[in-house]
């Protein structure tokens, strides 16, 4: 039996009873998401800014941003996470390819460890960290990641495991996603993810119920592929 959505209500039924106007869910919010917050929301947001727009300098880290609408939000998340003696905001400079003001926040190694412990050396956020987020914090993580490095529910990264970790966060929220590879010229191939706004459902085409198949008697050789 499959969970089948009929008129907005889920029930269990056999596949041969499912019509093409009914659907089988292919995703759902994880039932094992924590109910208690282990991290502050500001720290979760800072993790999202870091893996998308950050750099690792030995044991210290840096976050840069050229979108002026995000400046104050980054400042706020850093202030609420770390004491001011553990970070510094550098003077703005113009970005070469856009001439937009670029602001960098440098976080010293004593505080940076709190972030780096949940990532590898290429800023891939660990599943262990993502699994510890509540539903609202997962939504915050996805939202900020898209603000930093995405557009219209589309995000791409040069290092594929970073994209895959982001996709994992979306799957825990029951979102429907798809992958693609985008060629970025001199920057090489990027792995992209699209997040669908539609529900993650599969609509089966039932040949039996639609009258497209029938039983016949046959005594010859039958080829039986297996998958």
Secondary structure as the mmCIF struct_conf table of DSSP 4:
data_model
#
loop_
_struct_conf.conf_type_id
_struct_conf.id
_struct_conf.beg_label_comp_id
_struct_conf.beg_label_asym_id
_struct_conf.beg_label_seq_id
_struct_conf.end_label_comp_id
_struct_conf.end_label_asym_id
_struct_conf.end_label_seq_id
STRN STRN1 UNK A 2 UNK A 6
TURN_TY1_P TURN_TY1_P1 UNK A 7 UNK A 8
STRN STRN2 UNK A 9 UNK A 13
HELX_RH_3T_P HELX_RH_3T_P1 UNK A 15 UNK A 17
TURN_TY1_P TURN_TY1_P2 UNK A 20 UNK A 21
BEND BEND1 UNK A 22 UNK A 22
STRN STRN3 UNK A 23 UNK A 25
STRN STRN4 UNK A 29 UNK A 29
TURN_TY1_P TURN_TY1_P3 UNK A 31 UNK A 32
BEND BEND2 UNK A 35 UNK A 36
BEND BEND3 UNK A 38 UNK A 39
HELX_RH_AL_P HELX_RH_AL_P1 UNK A 41 UNK A 53
STRN STRN5 UNK A 54 UNK A 57
TURN_TY1_P TURN_TY1_P4 UNK A 58 UNK A 59
STRN STRN6 UNK A 60 UNK A 65
HELX_RH_AL_P HELX_RH_AL_P2 UNK A 68 UNK A 81
BEND BEND4 UNK A 82 UNK A 82
HELX_RH_3T_P HELX_RH_3T_P2 UNK A 84 UNK A 86
STRN STRN7 UNK A 87 UNK A 89
HELX_LH_PP_P HELX_LH_PP_P1 UNK A 90 UNK A 92
STRN STRN8 UNK A 93 UNK A 94
TURN_TY1_P TURN_TY1_P5 UNK A 96 UNK A 98
STRN STRN9 UNK A 101 UNK A 107
HELX_RH_AL_P HELX_RH_AL_P3 UNK A 109 UNK A 116
TURN_TY1_P TURN_TY1_P6 UNK A 117 UNK A 118
STRN STRN10 UNK A 119 UNK A 119
TURN_TY1_P TURN_TY1_P7 UNK A 121 UNK A 122
STRN STRN11 UNK A 125 UNK A 125
HELX_RH_AL_P HELX_RH_AL_P4 UNK A 127 UNK A 131
TURN_TY1_P TURN_TY1_P8 UNK A 132 UNK A 132
HELX_RH_AL_P HELX_RH_AL_P5 UNK A 135 UNK A 149
STRN STRN12 UNK A 150 UNK A 151
TURN_TY1_P TURN_TY1_P9 UNK A 152 UNK A 153
STRN STRN13 UNK A 154 UNK A 157
BEND BEND5 UNK A 158 UNK A 159
HELX_RH_AL_P HELX_RH_AL_P6 UNK A 160 UNK A 172
STRN STRN14 UNK A 173 UNK A 173
TURN_TY1_P TURN_TY1_P10 UNK A 174 UNK A 174
STRN STRN15 UNK A 177 UNK A 183
HELX_RH_3T_P HELX_RH_3T_P3 UNK A 185 UNK A 187
STRN STRN16 UNK A 189 UNK A 195
BEND BEND6 UNK A 197 UNK A 198
STRN STRN17 UNK A 201 UNK A 202
TURN_TY1_P TURN_TY1_P11 UNK A 207 UNK A 211
BEND BEND7 UNK A 220 UNK A 220
#
